[in-house]
Amino acid sequence: MNSVFKSLEDCTIAIAGLGLMGGSLGLALRGQVRKVIGIARRAETVQQALAIGAIDAGHATLAEAAPQADIIVLATPVSVILAQIEEIRGLAGQGLLRDGAIVTDMGSTKAQICEALERLPASVQPVGAHPMCGKETSGLEVAEATLYYGAPFVLCPLPRTQPQAVALVTALAQAAGACPLQLDPTRHDRLAAAISHTPYLASLATFAAANDVAQRDAIAWRLAAGGFRSTTRLAGSDDQMMADILLSNRTAVLDQLDRLQGHLAHLASLLANGDDTRLRELAAAARAERSQFLETYGG
């Protein structure tokens, strides 16, 4: 039977990448699908995933696991996802994948990935995806079955993607406890730059500026309290993963950085001019709008 017409519970899911995202997805899906196959280069990672119940079986390569799967989930860094899509294209070209196999991903940027997915053969159903959740820590040891609960799960199907494939990935997201939402890839990347990628850079810059001071007067770190720790929390994210994300979304991030720098320059001007009234007005407006955001969307 063509995999796009199967129900999710009858599907075998192959997850390439058994870190925080892939491991958490495996934990969330166990018992809701026919089988979860994990893919990781290190045998120790596969054994750990088996031990915690994140997967039913494991392999070291896509070539071993992908032919068994109805849905292939790429839960690796963006640059690795792009390489894996090319590997899948080769496997499909050799007739090694199930007809109608679905390929989806968990990459934090979508335009480049969806362009690569477009090059897959017609026998493969592509659905770009990005669950909007995570932690600043990474690795299978911090995976948890509830990671996706209540989180937006962006889907970016291609124009040629069959509705049944979109429905299956939607069901997969819902089975993990997430809230599916369809977006255009470019729109996703622009919004992610605003609410995720640029805030990471702002966190880096804030820590770096404070570190400049601390290098001259180390007592600064003894004074750093909860506000500083909260503001710089994102600076603790995996540096290689974040560099990968930023470079794959550089146009949108650069646009948002220009916007951020404009706001900072305006604040600096108000401060330099001693404009107490306008500073208070701006701070009060931001505080009210943030309160409205938290009231509407939680926090």
C-alpha positions in Angstrom: 0.0 0.0 0.0 1.2 3.5 -0.8 2.5 5.0 2.5 0.6 8.3 2.0 -2.7 6.4 2.4 -1.7 4.6 5.6 -2.9 5.8 9.0 -0.2 7.1 11.3 -0.5 4.1 13.6 0.4 1.8 10.7 3.5 3.8 9.7 7.1 3.1 10.4 9.0 6.3 11.3 12.7 6.7 10.8 14.3 9.5 12.7 17.7 10.6 11.6 19.4 12.3 14.5 18.9 11.2 18.1 19.6 14.4 20.0 17.1 16.6 21.9 14.6 16.9 19.1 14.9 13.5 17.5 15.0 11.7 20.8 12.0 13.6 22.2 10.0 12.9 19.0 10.8 9.2 19.4 9.7 9.2 23.0 6.5 11.0 22.1 5.6 8.7 19.2 6.3 5.3 20.8 3.1 3.3 21.1 1.3 5.6 18.6 3.0 4.3 15.4 3.9 0.9 14.2 7.7 1.3 14.7 10.3 4.0 15.4 13.7 3.5 13.9 16.5 5.7 15.0 19.5 6.7 12.9 22.8 7.8 14.6 26.4 7.3 13.6 27.5 6.4 17.1 26.5 2.9 18.3 26.5 4.3 21.9 23.8 6.8 20.9 21.6 4.0 19.4 22.0 1.9 22.5 21.1 4.8 24.7 18.0 5.6 22.7 17.0 1.9 22.9 17.6 1.9 26.6 15.3 4.9 27.3 12.6 3.7 25.0 13.0 6.4 22.4 13.2 3.9 19.5 12.3 0.3 18.7 15.4 -0.3 16.5 18.5 1.6 15.4 20.9 1.9 12.5 24.1 3.8 11.7 23.1 5.1 8.3 20.1 6.4 6.3 20.8 3.8 3.7 20.0 1.0 6.2 16.9 2.6 7.8 15.2 4.7 5.1 14.0 1.8 2.9 12.0 0.5 5.9 10.2 3.8 6.6 6.9 5.3 5.6 8.0 8.6 7.1 11.6 9.8 7.3 12.2 12.6 9.8 15.5 14.5 9.5 16.3 15.9 13.0 19.8 17.0 12.4 21.5 20.5 11.9 20.4 22.4 8.8 23.6 21.7 6.8 23.4 18.0 7.6 19.7 17.9 6.6 20.6 19.4 3.2 23.2 16.6 2.7 20.8 14.0 3.9 18.1 15.1 1.4 20.7 14.6 -1.4 21.4 11.1 0.0 17.7 10.3 0.0 17.4 11.5 -3.6 20.1 9.0 -4.5 18.3 6.2 -2.6 15.0 7.1 -4.2 16.7 7.2 -7.7 17.9 3.6 -7.1 14.3 2.5 -6.2 15.3 1.7 -2.6 12.6 3.8 -0.9 8.9 2.8 -0.4 6.8 4.4 -3.1 5.2 7.5 -1.7 7.6 7.7 1.3 7.3 11.0 3.1 10.4 13.0 3.9 10.1 15.7 6.5 12.5 17.6 8.8 12.9 19.6 11.9 15.3 22.3 10.6 15.1 25.8 12.1 15.1 27.4 8.7 12.9 26.4 5.8 13.7 28.2 2.5 16.9 26.3 1.7 15.6 23.0 2.9 12.3 23.3 0.9 14.4 24.1 -2.2 16.4 20.9 -1.6 13.2 18.9 -1.0 11.8 20.1 -4.3 14.6 18.2 -6.1 13.5 14.9 -4.7 11.9 12.5 -7.2 8.1 12.4 -7.7 8.0 9.1 -5.9 8.9 10.9 -2.6 6.5 13.2 -0.8 8.2 16.2 0.8 6.9 18.2 3.7 9.3 20.8 5.3 8.7 21.3 9.0 9.9 23.1 12.1 8.6 22.5 15.7 9.0 25.8 17.5 10.4 24.4 20.8 13.6 23.3 22.4 16.1 24.0 25.1 19.5 25.8 25.2 20.9 22.4 26.1 21.2 19.6 23.6 21.7 15.9 23.4 19.7 12.7 23.9 20.2 12.9 27.7 17.9 15.9 27.9 15.2 14.5 25.6 11.7 14.3 27.0 8.4 13.0 25.7 6.6 16.2 26.6 8.9 18.6 24.7 6.4 19.2 21.9 3.3 19.6 24.1 1.4 22.8 23.0 4.2 24.0 20.7 3.6 25.4 17.2 4.7 22.8 14.6 5.2 24.7 11.4 4.6 22.7 8.2 5.8 23.8 4.8 4.4 21.5 2.2 5.5 22.0 -1.4 3.0 22.7 -4.2 3.4 19.1 -5.4 3.0 17.5 -2.0 -0.1 15.4 -1.9 -2.8 16.3 0.7 -2.5 12.8 2.2 1.2 13.4 3.0 0.4 16.7 4.6 -2.3 15.0 6.7 0.1 12.4 7.9 2.7 14.8 9.0 0.0 16.9 10.6 -1.1 13.7 12.5 2.5 13.1 13.5 2.8 16.6 15.0 -0.5 16.1 16.9 0.6 12.7 18.2 3.6 14.4 19.7 1.3 16.9 21.4 2.2 19.9 19.1 -0.1 22.3 17.2 0.4 22.1 13.4 0.5 25.4 11.5 1.1 25.8 7.7 3.4 28.6 6.6 5.2 29.6 3.4 9.0 28.9 3.9 10.1 32.5 3.3 7.5 33.8 5.7 8.6 31.2 8.3 12.3 32.3 8.0 11.4 36.0 8.3 9.4 35.4 11.5 12.0 33.0 12.9 14.6 35.7 12.4 12.5 38.1 14.5 11.5 35.8 17.4 14.4 33.3 17.6 17.6 33.9 15.5 18.1 37.7 16.2 17.3 37.4 19.9 20.1 34.8 20.1 22.5 37.3 18.6 21.3 40.0 21.0 21.9 37.6 23.9 25.4 37.0 22.6 26.1 40.7 22.3 24.8 41.5 25.7 27.0 38.8 27.3 30.0 39.9 25.3 29.5 43.6 26.3 29.2 42.6 30.0 32.3 40.4 29.7 34.3 43.3 28.4 33.5 45.1 31.7 34.1 41.9 33.8 37.6 41.5 32.2 38.5 44.8 33.8 36.5 44.4 37.0 35.7 40.8 37.9 33.3 41.8 40.7 30.8 42.4 37.9 30.0 38.6 37.8 29.3 38.6 41.6 26.7 41.3 41.0 25.0 39.6 38.0 21.5 38.5 39.2 18.5 36.9 37.6 17.8 39.6 35.1 21.3 39.3 33.5 21.0 35.5 33.5 17.6 35.5 31.9 18.7 38.1 29.2 21.8 36.0 28.3 20.2 32.5 28.5 20.2 32.1 24.8 23.9 32.6 24.7 24.2 29.2 26.2 22.8 27.5 23.0 24.9 25.2 21.0 27.3 27.4 19.0 27.7 25.1 16.0 24.0 24.5 15.7 23.2 28.3 15.9 25.9 29.2 13.4 24.4 26.7 11.0 21.0 28.3 11.5 22.1 31.9 11.2 24.1 31.3 8.0 21.2 29.5 6.3 18.9 32.4 7.1 21.3 35.3 6.8 19.2 37.6 4.7 16.2 37.6 7.1 18.5 37.8 10.1 20.5 40.7 8.6 17.2 42.6 7.9 16.1 42.0 11.5 19.5 43.1 12.9 19.1 46.4 11.0 15.7 46.8 12.7 17.1 46.0 16.1 20.0 48.4 15.6 17.6 51.1 14.7 15.7 50.6 18.0 19.0 50.6 19.9 20.2 53.8 18.1 16.9 55.5 19.0 17.2 54.6 22.6 20.8 55.8 22.7 19.6 59.1 21.2 16.9 59.6 23.8 19.4 58.8 26.6 22.1 61.1 25.2 19.6 63.9 25.0 18.3 63.2 28.5 14.7 62.8 27.1 13.2 61.4 30.3 9.6 61.8 29.0 10.1 59.9 25.8 12.2 57.2 27.5 9.4 56.6 30.0 6.7 56.6 27.2 8.7 54.1 25.1 9.4 51.8 28.1 5.7 52.0 29.2 4.5 51.1 25.7 6.9 48.2 25.4 5.9 46.9 28.8 2.2 47.1 28.0 2.6 45.4 24.6 4.7 42.6 26.2 2.1 42.1 28.9 -0.6 41.8 26.2 1.6 39.3 24.3 2.1 37.2 27.5 -1.6 37.4 28.3 -2.6 36.2 24.8 0.0 33.6 24.1 1.1 32.6 27.6 4.5 32.9 29.4 
